[in-house]
Amino acid sequence: MYNVLSGSTSSELYGTEPWTFYFVNGFLNLNVAFPMGLLGLLFAVVCGSVGLPKKKATFELTPIWYLSPLVVWIAIFFPQAHKEERFIFPVYPLICLSASYALLVSTRLISKLASKIVSFSIRTPLKLLSQLVYVVFLLVSMSRTAALYKGYHAPMKIYQHVAELEATTPSRLCVGKEWYRFSSSFFLPKNNALSIEFIKSGYDGLLPKQFSAVNGTSIIPTHMNNMNAEEPTRYVDLDTCDYIVDQETGSPNYRSQAEWAEQVCYPFLDPARSNGLFRAFYIPFLSEKKTEHNAYCLLKRAQ
């Protein structure tokens, strides 16, 4: 309702992306399976007829019936100006199904064409071709996984340290421009002595709000809006913060300020200063040379 059908608000308040967004993200996350998935849709429309086992008084379903939810999903979300990867994530299984169908149909077509040209069987080469697709998919997926971990695992490591903080009196952990990388309150110490708060730093949209201590999951929260408008009540004063989680980029840079002492830092990939290919996929010996990193830090107020 909000992203597609609403007439009073617009999801474009949260940013817009070019038409290529889902194609780029699809290849990043599914590599060869994504273009093959689109090819499978084409095959399902113009050829192929693989149906359910026949039963009495039933009709044979063509592949387009199995893949029709994917067609509907693409038709709804691809044209929207506001795009997010999570909007395409629910149909990843269907993309994989479509890719499998594309591989099946393409090998059958090649086999039929070859049978009219050559007199010998090409079953073995086709089997090797299919296996090659699987190997390429596996290697590229491993490369992508390694790139994500090496480039972006710093926040998870930092919040592991946050969970181990020995806060004996009520203390505040503050986040600014890195607010959206805070994964869960489960990363806070179990004794509830450390709370997380927001400070004004590099973001002017609507921030999340703490759950109410009473009926927090059922009441309608106050100070909310559907226009992504900044809500000043979310912020606390910087002087009330005992800890800060921040990336050493942009302004302000708390790591360089004397009142904050570094507790622990990890490298975090800087996309603007890194080669696009080598930050998306990890290639041994080359990625280290083609990418740049910033410090992602847990800082404590200096005594």
Secondary structure, DSSP 8 states (H G I E B T S, - for coil): -TTTT-SS--GGGG----TTHHHHHHHHHHTTHHHHHHHHHHHHHHS--------TT-----HHHHHHHHHHHHHHHTT-SS--HHHHGGGHHHHHHHHHHHHHHHHHHHHHHHHHH-SS--HHHHHHHHHHHHHHHHHHHHHHHHHHHHHH-HHHHHHHHHHT----S-EEEEESTTGGG---GGGS-TTS-EEEEE--SS--S-------TTTTTTS--SS--SS----GGGB--GGG-SEEEEESSSS--GGGSTTEEEEEEEEEE-GGGS-HHHHHS--TTTHHHH--EEEEEEEEE--
